[in-house]
Amino acid sequence: MSNIVLVTSAAGGTQGRTGRHVAEMLLERGAGVRAFVRQFDERSDRLKSLGADIIVGDFLDARSVDAAVKGVSSIYFAYPVQEGLADATAAMALAARSHGVSRLVNLVMYQSSLDAPTPRMRQNYLSEQVFEWAGVGPAHIRATVFYENVARLVAANLPAKGAIRLPLGDQNTRLPLIAAEDVSRVAVGLLTAPALTAGAAYPLIGSVISVRAIVETFARVLDRDTHYEEITDEQWRSEALARGWNAHAVEHLSSLWRSLRAASATAEAGRFSATDAIEKIGGAKPKTFEQFVRERGAELAQPPSAAGATA
């Protein structure tokens, strides 16, 4: 079998864009990359110019998944936060097993168990089990909330109102966060390691930061008045749906906000701390939240329509 990595979600979407990061990082290392995308466009053209083999397909079409997997040795599986994870997992597991794939790096969320606090996290756990039953050498990256998703949430109101409107309780609520780039570096480290323990899980937290510190970071970096407005779960849900967020993601995040508020109100919040796997496997210290905001400052200061388009 050739030494080619199939990278799913390679074009990049509105969340962390880890697939795009992983594809580009692997290509920089000279690795063979097959980029699984939904359509040909300027994003796939760029990957092709960097040396990727582009294949158009659909996670939920088992035949196109099978065609994408044929001839690869390893897979990066990153399914977006939307409906269809069970079907996508089954299709990928079947194709990977059929074609003798020996390594699959599976991106899920930090809490992955049957009693995890959100529906998506519980689905992630089932996805992990399917890949393990398939015997395709899975390793599970359990990443916490992306900086990019915080930026997307903030961009909705910050440019026009200077407000960070979220249902996170008071400003002492602490959030475990990570840069998608750091998650991607860990994924590349696992995909290119000489050996990998099948079934191993790698929890990833880059930093733990309070709502107050998030507000202060935006105010300092953007040099403008910034304040936090606590809103209700229902207000946030209505606003998110009105902006076009899919119902699956909204339900996941609504449950997540409740979980983080509850954790911060008890000693349970102490379980969140930065993890060393980012540096050990990814090869560099995790990016700080302030570094991220400085990199994305110009984008976050744009009017809501422009910021939403690039988040």
N, C-alpha and C positions, 0 to 999 in steps of 0.2 A: 504494500500500500504506500502511496506517496505521502510525503510529510507536509500535508496541507491542512490548515485550520479553517473550518467553516465558522464564520462570524455572523451571527444573526443580529437583526436590528442595526445593520452596519451603516445605514445612511444617517442615523441619528434622528431623534424625534424631539418632543417638547419636554422630556423629563431629564435624565442625566446624560443621554447620548453616550453611554458607555460602549455600545457596539462600535460606534465611529472611532472613539478613542482607542479601543482595543485593536481594531483593524489598522489604524495608522501606526500605532506603536509596534505591532508585529511587522508591518512592512518596513519600518525603519530598521528593524533588526535583521531584515533580509529573509523573513519567514514567508512561506507561501500562504496566501490568504484567498479564500473564496468568500466574497461578500454577499450575504443573503439580503436582498432589498425588495421593497414592494413594487418599485417602478424605476425606470431609467429617468434620471434627471441630473441636474448639475452636481448634486452630492455624489451620485454614483459615478459620474464622469470624473470627478476629482479622485475618487478611490481607484478608478481604472488607470488614471494617469500616474498614480503612485505604484502601480503594478498589481493591483488586485484583479482577480477573476470575478466578474460580476454575474450573479444569477438572480433572476427575478422570480419571486415565489410568494407564497402565502403560508404563514404558520398553520392555518387551519385547513389547508389542502394537503392531505397526506401524500399525494402523488408528487406535488412540487417539492415537498420536504424530502422525500425519498431521492428525487433527482439531485437536490442540493447536497445531500450527504454522501452520495455515491463517490468513492474515490478519495475521501478525506480521512485523516487519522485522528483528528480531535475537533471538538466543537465548543464554541462559546455560546451559551443559551441565555438570552436575556429577553424575556417576554414583557411587553409594556403593561402598565397597570390599567388593564381593561378586561372585559369578559373574554373567556376562551382559553384560559390557562390550562385547564384539564385536557382539552382536545389537543392543544399545541404540544403539551408534554407527551401525550400518548403517541402522537404522530412522530415526534422527534425520537422518542425512545425506541419505537418500532424500527425506524429507519437506521438509527445508530446501531442497534443490535443486528439488524439484517446485514449491514455492511461492515461489521467487525470493528467499529470505532472503539478505541481503547482508552479515551480520555474525554470527559465532558465537564466543563466548568459551568456551573449553574448559578446564576445570580438570583438570590431571593432576598427577603427582608430580615432585619436583625433578629426579630423574635419569630421563630419558625417552630411551631408545635401545635398540637391539637387544641390547646387551651390558650393560644396566643390571642391578643386583644382585638384583632381586626379580621374580617372574613378573608381578606387577601393573604394575610400571614398564615392562616390555617390552610388555605389552598396551596401556598408555597410548600408547606410541610408535606402535603400529599404528593406534590410534584417531586420533591426529593425522594420519597419512597419509590415512586415509579421508576425513576432513573436508576436507583439502586437495584431494584428487582430486575431491571433490564440487563444488568451486568456490563455497563458501558464505561466503567471507571470514573464515576462522578465525584466531583468535589464541589462543595456548596459554599459560595460566598454569601454570607449573611450581612448585608450592608444596612446601615441605619439611614436616616433621612438625608437626602442630598442637599448640599448648599444650593445647588441649582433650583431645587424645588422651593426652597425658602425664597430665593430671588424671584421666582415666578409668582409666588404669593404676594410678595412685597410690591412687585412692579404694578400690581393692579391698582393701587391707591397712592403709592409714594410720590410719583412724579407730579400728580395734580394736587394732592391734599397733604402731602408730608406725613401721611399716616400709615402705620402698620396695623392693619385690622385683622385680628385673628382671635379665635376662641380658646386662648391658652391660659385663662385665669389671670392671676396678677403677674407682675414683671419678674417675680422670683422663680417662675417655672423654668426648669432647665431642659434644654433640648440636646439630645445626642445627634451629632451631625457629621457629615463627611463630604469631601469633594468627589465628584464622579471620576475625575482624573485619577485620584488615589485608588478608587475601586478598580479602575481599569488597569492600573499598574500591577495590582495584586493579581488580577485575572491573567495578565500576560506572564507574570512570574510563574503562576501555576501551569499555564499552557506550555511553557517552555522548560519547565524543570525536568531534570533527568528522570525523576521518578515521582510518583504521587500516590498517596494512600487513598484508595477508593473509599468513598463514604465520609471522608473527613470534612468538617465544617470550619469555616474561618469567619468568626464574628468581626466586623469592622466598624469602629467608631474613630473618627479623626479628632473630634473635639467635643466637649460638653459645655454649652454656653447658655446663659440665662436670657430670657426675653429682654431684660434691661440692657444687657451687654450687646445684644443684637441691635437694639435701638441706638445705643451710643455709638456703635461701630458705623452704622449708616450715617448718623449725624456728623461724625468726625471725618469720615472718608469723603462724603459728598458735600461737606461744609454747608449744611442747610438744616433748618429746623425739622426735626423728626420726632414723632411721638407715637405712642402705642395706644390703640383704642381696643379695649376688650369688647368682643361681640359674642352673641350667643351662638350655639351650635347651629340653630336653625337659620340665623342670619347668614352665617358663613356658607351653609349649604345652599341657600337660595342664591347668594351672590355667585358662588362657584358654578352652579348650574346655568345661571344666566350668562356667564362668560363662555359657555360651551364646554366645560369640563364634563367628561363622561361620568355617568351615574356610578359605575364601579369604583372609579378613583375617588369620587366624592364620599361614597360610603366608607371606603378604606380610611381616608383622611379624617373623616368625622369621628370614627372610632379611635383613631390614633390620637387625636387631640384630647379626647376624654381620658385615654390611658396615660398620656404624659402629664395631664393635670393631676390625676390621681397619684401617680408615682411621685411627683414633686411634693405632694402633701404628706407623704409618709417617708419612712427610711428607705423605701424601695428605690428611690432615686439614686441611692448610693451604688446600685449595681451598674450604672452607666459610667464608663471611664474609657479614655483613649486606649486603643489596642495596639500592641507592638507588631502585629502581623503586617501592617502597612509598610513599616520600614524594613522588617526582616524579609518579606517576600517581594514587596514592591520596589525596594531599593532606595527609598528616600523618606524623610520625615513627612508626616501628613501636613497638608496645606492648612494654614489657619483660616478662620472665617474672615479675618481682616484682609489677608492676602487675596482671598477670593473676591471680596467686595471691591478692592482696589482694581483688580483686573476687569471687573464687570461694571465699574462705576458709571461709565458713559452710557451704557445700555440701560442701567436702572434709572437714570435721570431723564430718559426719553418719555414722551407722552405715552399714556397707557396703550394705545393701539399699536405703536411701534414696538414698545417693550414686549407686549404680548406676542408679537409676531416672531420675536427672536429668542424668547425664553426657552 
